[in-house]
Amino acid sequence: MALTRRSLTLLRRLRQDVGRVADEAVASIEQTWTSAWQQLAPAWLSAADAALAEADRNSRWPAPWRIARLPQVASAVLRTRQGSGQASIASARHVTLATTAAIATVVAAEPHIVAAQLRRAAAEDFARGIQRARVDALTADTRRRVTVLTRPLGADVARSVEQAFVRRPADLDAARVVARIQVVFQQGRQRAVAAAQTETLDAARAASAYVGQVNADTVAGWQWRSDLGPRTCPACWSMHGTLHPLRENGPSGHVSCRCTRMLLARDPDGGVTAPDGLALFRRMSRPDQLTVMGPTRLQLLDDGHIGWADLAVRQNNTGWRPSYVPRTVADLLRLAGHRQT
């Protein structure tokens, strides 16, 4: 499939713009949860001191109900419920702003990418069919999904912190008890960050799909494009350059995957033939190849026991969409063994 250098440049710029939006949301979420914990840490240190003092008096770790009745613990629990709830609401706001910006960015850029593949076309030709109401509906759908993902965060985190605190610690030291609680509290941050990365990128893909559908008379389908490098996973390397029909969603990468879809004109004018993922991988240094694949996976590939397409496998995920992930080394070894028998 021939692609113009201009279209590839525009796609790379779009990927960077969407990635920047996601990164800014992640940074805001990180700051939100860090600040929330800084406000809670003194309360939990006081709670830990009280629980350890109670343990000293009774020569054993107190029962959960007795710990819960300690005033310092009750205060820390209440503040945690409030703090995690506020952090959850703020996280939802950051993710929603990011997804809205990503959709607007893609809708504005995609007509230029399609037009760059055709000499006698202008971006306006492919922007004409885009309806503001449909874009708003897409934005609203994304906002609802973000709400579903982030709404339980505050309550889930508070409950996990309470449950973790009442368990007898391995080390009866207040600072270490608080450090353990901090790890549990930061699970909320991790989930919010994953939502920001995944939902922002999925919103961008959905916007690209909409532009493609509007221009189905000109757009034939899309190509999976990965940002290739030593840190790119084997699945994304394998999927790079694959062709997909316009009706197929995607790229359906793993959580936080930054692969993008390249809308392809039906009859492009000239262009360059972009090398596929395997050709680009073979140009890398051996150390970089090992970084991507690991020794066993790379040896199986070099020996011809597995094919390039075997590196990625479609996986169903409860509560989330299907995604392409790296096939495990164990599965690849079994696959290679079956082929040799």
C-alpha positions in Angstrom: 0.0 0.0 0.0 1.5 3.3 -1.1 1.3 6.2 1.3 2.4 9.8 0.6 5.1 11.2 2.8 2.8 14.1 3.6 0.1 11.8 4.9 2.6 9.9 7.1 3.9 13.2 8.4 0.4 14.4 9.3 -0.4 11.1 11.0 2.7 11.3 13.0 1.9 14.8 14.1 -1.7 13.8 15.0 -0.4 10.9 17.1 1.9 13.2 18.9 -0.9 15.7 19.5 -3.2 13.1 20.9 -0.4 11.6 23.0 0.3 15.0 24.5 -3.3 15.4 25.5 -3.2 12.0 27.2 0.1 12.8 28.9 -1.3 16.1 30.3 -4.3 14.3 31.7 -2.0 11.7 33.3 0.1 14.4 34.8 -2.9 16.1 36.3 -4.2 12.9 37.7 -0.8 12.0 39.2 -0.8 15.4 41.0 -4.4 15.0 42.2 -3.8 11.7 43.9 -0.4 12.7 45.2 -1.9 15.8 46.8 -4.8 13.8 48.2 -2.4 11.4 49.9 -0.2 14.2 51.3 -3.3 15.5 53.1 -4.2 12.1 54.4 -0.8 10.8 55.5 -0.7 12.6 58.9 -4.2 11.3 59.8 -3.1 7.7 59.0 0.1 8.1 61.0 -1.9 9.2 64.0 -4.2 6.2 63.4 -1.3 3.8 63.2 0.2 5.1 66.4 -3.2 4.6 68.1 -3.6 1.1 66.8 0.0 0.1 67.8 -0.6 1.6 71.3 -3.8 -0.5 71.6 -1.8 -3.5 70.5 0.8 -2.8 73.2 -1.8 -2.5 75.9 -3.4 -5.9 75.0 -0.2 -7.7 73.9 -1.8 -8.5 70.6 -3.1 -6.9 67.5 -6.7 -5.6 68.1 -9.7 -7.1 66.5 -11.0 -5.2 63.4 -14.0 -3.9 65.3 -11.9 -2.5 68.1 -9.5 -0.8 65.6 -12.5 0.8 63.8 -13.7 2.3 67.1 -10.4 4.2 67.8 -11.1 7.9 67.3 -8.0 8.4 65.3 -8.8 5.6 62.9 -12.4 6.7 62.5 -11.2 10.2 61.6 -8.6 8.8 59.1 -11.3 6.6 57.5 -13.7 9.5 57.1 -11.1 11.8 55.6 -10.0 9.0 53.2 -13.6 8.6 52.0 -13.8 12.3 51.4 -10.3 12.6 49.8 -10.6 9.6 47.5 -14.0 10.7 46.5 -12.8 14.2 45.6 -9.8 12.7 43.7 -12.1 10.4 41.8 -14.3 13.3 40.7 -11.2 15.3 39.7 -9.8 12.3 37.7 -13.1 12.0 35.8 -12.9 15.7 34.9 -9.3 15.4 33.7 -10.1 12.3 31.6 -13.3 13.9 30.1 -11.4 17.0 29.1 -8.7 14.8 27.5 -11.2 12.7 25.5 -13.1 15.8 24.3 -9.8 17.4 23.1 -8.7 14.2 21.4 -11.9 13.9 19.5 -11.8 17.5 18.3 -8.1 17.1 17.3 -8.8 14.0 15.3 -11.9 15.3 13.5 -9.9 18.4 12.5 -6.8 16.5 11.3 -8.2 13.4 9.5 -9.6 15.2 6.4 -6.1 16.6 5.8 -4.6 13.1 6.1 -7.0 11.7 3.5 -6.6 14.7 1.2 -2.8 14.3 1.4 -3.2 10.9 -0.4 -5.0 12.5 -3.4 -3.5 15.2 -5.6 -6.7 16.9 -6.7 -8.5 16.9 -3.3 -8.7 19.4 -0.5 -9.3 18.7 3.2 -12.6 20.6 2.9 -13.9 17.8 0.6 -13.6 15.3 3.5 -14.7 17.6 6.3 -18.0 18.6 4.6 -19.9 15.5 5.7 -18.9 15.8 9.4 -21.9 16.7 11.5 -21.5 18.6 14.7 -24.3 16.7 16.3 -22.6 13.3 15.6 -19.3 14.6 17.0 -21.2 15.8 20.1 -22.9 12.4 20.5 -19.5 10.7 20.2 -18.1 13.0 22.9 -21.2 12.3 25.2 -20.8 8.6 24.8 -17.2 8.8 25.8 -18.1 11.0 28.8 -20.5 8.4 30.0 -17.9 5.6 29.7 -15.5 7.7 31.7 -18.1 8.2 34.4 -18.7 4.5 34.6 -15.0 3.8 35.0 -14.2 6.5 37.5 -17.3 6.7 39.6 -16.4 3.7 41.8 -12.8 4.7 42.4 -13.3 6.8 45.5 -15.4 4.1 47.3 -13.2 1.3 46.1 -10.1 2.9 47.3 -11.5 3.9 50.7 -12.8 0.4 51.3 -9.4 -1.2 50.3 -7.6 1.1 52.7 -9.9 0.3 55.6 -9.5 -3.4 55.0 -5.7 -3.2 54.7 -5.4 -1.2 57.9 -7.2 -3.6 60.2 -5.0 -6.5 59.1 -2.1 -7.2 61.4 1.0 -5.7 59.9 4.2 -7.8 59.6 6.2 -5.0 61.1 4.7 -3.1 64.1 6.2 0.2 63.0 3.8 3.2 62.4 5.8 4.6 59.4 5.8 1.2 57.7 2.1 0.7 58.4 1.4 4.1 56.7 3.7 3.2 53.8 1.6 0.0 53.2 -1.6 2.0 53.3 -0.2 4.5 50.8 0.5 1.7 48.3 -3.2 0.6 48.6 -4.4 4.2 48.3 -2.4 4.7 45.1 -4.3 1.9 43.4 -6.9 4.6 42.7 -4.2 6.7 40.9 -3.2 3.7 38.9 -6.7 3.0 37.7 -7.4 6.7 36.9 -4.2 6.9 34.9 -5.1 3.7 32.9 -8.5 5.3 32.2 -6.9 8.5 31.0 -4.5 6.8 28.7 -6.9 4.2 27.3 -10.0 6.3 27.0 -8.2 9.2 25.4 -6.7 7.0 22.8 -9.9 5.1 22.2 -11.8 8.3 21.8 -9.3 9.4 19.1 -9.8 6.1 17.3 -13.5 6.4 17.5 -13.3 9.9 16.0 -11.1 8.6 13.2 -13.6 5.8 12.5 -16.4 8.4 12.2 -14.5 10.5 9.7 -13.8 7.3 7.7 -17.5 6.4 7.7 -18.5 9.8 6.6 -16.1 9.5 3.6 -16.7 5.8 2.9 -17.0 6.6 -0.9 -13.3 7.7 -0.8 -11.8 5.8 2.1 -11.3 2.1 1.5 -10.2 1.1 5.0 -7.4 1.7 7.5 -3.9 0.6 8.3 -2.6 -0.2 11.8 0.3 2.1 12.5 2.5 1.6 15.5 5.1 4.0 17.0 7.9 1.5 16.5 11.0 1.4 18.8 12.7 -0.7 21.4 9.9 0.0 23.9 7.2 -1.1 21.6 5.6 -4.4 22.5 5.8 -7.5 20.2 2.1 -7.3 19.5 2.2 -3.8 18.3 5.3 -4.6 16.2 3.4 -7.5 14.6 0.2 -5.6 13.9 2.0 -2.6 12.3 1.1 -2.2 8.7 -1.8 -4.7 8.7 -4.9 -3.6 6.7 -8.4 -3.5 8.1 -11.9 -2.8 6.7 -13.5 0.5 7.5 -16.2 -1.2 9.6 -13.7 -2.8 12.0 -12.9 -0.9 15.2 -9.3 -0.3 16.1 -6.5 -0.4 16.5 -7.6 -2.6 19.4 -4.3 -2.5 21.3 -3.6 -3.3 24.9 -4.2 -1.0 27.8 -2.3 2.3 27.1 -1.5 1.3 23.6 -0.7 4.3 21.4 -1.1 2.7 18.0 -3.2 4.7 15.5 -5.3 4.0 12.4 -4.3 5.4 9.0 -7.3 6.1 6.9 -6.5 4.9 3.3 -7.9 6.5 0.2 -9.4 4.1 -2.4 -7.2 5.3 -5.3 -4.2 7.1 -3.8 -2.0 9.1 -6.2 1.5 7.8 -6.1 3.3 7.8 -2.7 5.9 5.6 -1.1 5.6 2.0 -0.2 6.1 1.9 3.6 8.1 -1.1 4.9 6.2 -3.5 7.0 6.9 -4.2 10.7 9.1 -7.2 10.1 11.3 -5.3 7.6 11.7 -2.4 10.1 12.4 -4.8 12.9 15.2 -6.5 11.0 16.9 -3.2 10.6 17.2 -2.7 14.3 20.4 -3.6 16.2 20.5 -7.0 17.9 20.4 -5.5 21.4 17.2 -3.5 20.5 15.7 -6.7 19.0 16.3 -8.5 22.2 14.8 -5.7 24.2 11.6 -6.0 22.2 11.3 -9.8 22.0 13.4 -11.3 24.7 15.8 -14.2 23.9 13.4 -17.1 23.5 10.8 -15.3 21.4 13.5 -13.8 19.2 15.2 -17.2 18.7 11.9 -18.8 17.7 11.4 -16.1 15.1 15.0 -16.3 13.8 14.7 -20.1 13.4 11.4 -19.8 11.5 9.5 -21.8 14.2 7.0 -19.0 14.5 5.8 -16.4 12.1 5.6 -12.6 12.4 1.8 -12.8 12.7 2.1 -15.3 15.6 3.4 -12.6 18.0 0.0 -11.0 18.5 -3.1 -12.7 19.8 -6.6 -11.3 20.3 -7.7 -11.5 23.9 -11.2 -11.0 25.4 -11.2 -8.9 28.5 -14.0 -8.8 31.1 -15.5 -5.3 31.4 -13.4 -4.0 28.5 -13.1 -4.4 24.8 -11.1 -7.2 23.1 -7.5 -6.3 22.5 -4.4 -7.6 20.8 -1.6 -8.5 23.2 1.8 -10.3 23.0 1.4 -14.0 22.8 3.2 -15.5 25.7 6.5 -17.3 25.3 4.9 -20.5 26.6 2.2 -20.3 24.0 4.7 -19.6 21.3 6.8 -22.7 22.4 3.7 -24.8 22.2 2.8 -23.4 18.8 6.3 -24.1 17.5 6.2 -27.6 18.9 2.9 -28.4 17.2 4.3 -27.3 13.9 7.4 -29.4 14.2 5.4 -32.6 14.9 
